[in-house]
Amino acid sequence: MAQESGPEPDWVSRMADEVIEAAARRSPGQKIVCASGLSPSGPIHLGNLREVMTPHLVADEIRRRGHDCEHLISWDDYDRFRRVPAGIDPSWDEHIGKPLSEVPAPIGSPFANWAEHFKAPMIAALADLGVPFRGISQTEQYTSGAYRDQVLLAMRDRQKIDGILGRFRTKKKDSPEAPGDDDEDGASGREYYPFKPYCGGCGRDDTTITAYDDDTTAMTYTCACGFSETVALREFTRGKLVWKVDWPMRWAYEGVHFEPSGVDHSSPGSSYQVGGLIVDEVFGGEQPIGPMYAFVGITGQAKMSSSRGSVPTPGDALEILEVPVLRWLFARRRPNQAIKVAFDQEIHRLYDEWDALERKVAAGTAGGIETTGHVRAVSTAERGLPRTEQPVAYRTLASVVDVTAGDATQLERILAGLGATLDGARPRLDRAAHWVEGYMPDDAHTRLRDEPDTELLAALDDQDREAVAMLRDHLTDDWSLDGLTTLVYGVPKKQAGLPLDVKPTDELKAAQRRFFVVVYRLLVGADTGPRLPTLLLAAGPERVRYLLAV
């Protein structure tokens, strides 16, 4: 008898299955290792969050199943400082070529160096998101000599590495298009070395190795600044392996089982493909499972890059999105599917989708994958995550905050009408307030009139005058969002002699739109605005009656 299949697993469960199986084959009984890598070369933008959330979700699922699993984040703080990001004093270009950990922090920063300054916001965001990890500073690893044996091995096998790179080499070494900063793919007319020293004179990596002795590890290098020295590499720790060698070295050193990478690292001849050969043929390790992930963007903008200046960071996203909603964005999409994070008015649609999912889960009508995605959003293997106890629709909160200018007394009054309190509506209320302040379009802000528009009131025809009077006279029959919704849609029905539960015809819809325009003009001086029931609730019955005094 065939066994009945269970619910379809989501992408996280499928990848966790693969990783657990690979770990049992490679290193039975040992800790499972998932990894991420981040460069604190500037603000760590929201797109980099996928580099962390993909292995986090997989590691979290593995821990939920009772396995010992660790998530590593390698901070590439020993990489060279390549460029000065927009908004930073241009004089910082004097530090280009130095390790990020030896570049001064931006003016006014409390941190010791550039790398620590830009790591800190990401570390705070990951704590809020419920992402446990072990951070590894590549500066500490290299300068402490932790990688000494691996560096010596790579130098001894430099011809083998050069041969691997040569299988994919398509550009001449002296081509300006070829990788130059790390000398990844060798250099025309001279011997290839996979190690890049930082200069003992100027501290930069504008260096060239001119001689190396395998037996004594004597290494001679020169720098563009004119400095030159000969050192014993077995004792020298001021330098690092080039990227295409450094990455597979770490896979072997840390025993990594799972590490995703962006599309730029996953093409033929890329770091991931080349690294698979180097980790096997040089370092005696195994390439981790490494799915490609698509880029993260924000609505209305192209792929994000920290070199372009002001781009949203995970901290920026957490100012306007609750933790479960941001986690859900990453959990519900396969890594190779693009994600768009809404910073514009699309955020209302996103929250509508989330609230609909919450209702389905509460009612027990959500599908298996929907339920699993919801669990991953609201909790981790270790703990539940902060949630809003009395959720009110995000678009409603945004409208109310906007109309009341965030006045706490008014907010408390309105929330009471929505069945919530100030504390109960948080943290969503605070997220909506941040969105109104920082991202609501200028033309979408709503300001109630201070005085009635007597000229417009006098010009109303009999039909509109009657409709406005009906609205004003029945405002407090049911002063709630549902009651006001029934009222504003019901006024044109009553005028037409129709029951309130009648299915609207095109003619009735036209009459409702005409009525709404009249009310909007009387209240806010525009043809449109926030949903009319929400606007009425935010304004309060006394103010509405005053402005509708026909």
ABEGO torsion letter per residue (X at the ends): XBBBBBBBBBAAAAAAAAAAAAAAAABBGBBBBBBBBBBBABBBBAAAAAAAAAAAAAAAAAAAAGBBBBBBBBBBAABBBABBBBGBBAAAAAABGBBAAABBBBBGBABABAAAAAAAAAAAAAAAAGBBBBBBBAAAAAAAGAAAAAAAAAAAAAAAAAAAAAAABABBAABAABBAAAGAAEBBGBBBBABBBBBAAAGBABBBBABBBAAAGBBBBBBAAGBBBBBBAAABABEBBBAAAAAAAAAAAAGBABBBBBAAAABBGBAAAAAAAAAAAAAGBBBBBBBBBBBBBBBGBBBBBAAAEBBBBAAAAAAABBAAAAAAAAAABBAABBBBBBABAAAAAAAAAAAAAAAAAAAGABBAAAAAAAAAAABBAABBBBBBABBBBAAAAAAAAAAAGGBAAAAAAAAAAAGBBAAAAOAAAAAAAAAAAAABBAAABBBBBABBBAAAAAABBAAAAAAAAAAAAAAAABBBAAAAAAAAAAAAAAAAGBBAABBBBAAAAAAAAAAAAAAAAAAAGBABEBBAAAAAAAAEAAAAAAAABX
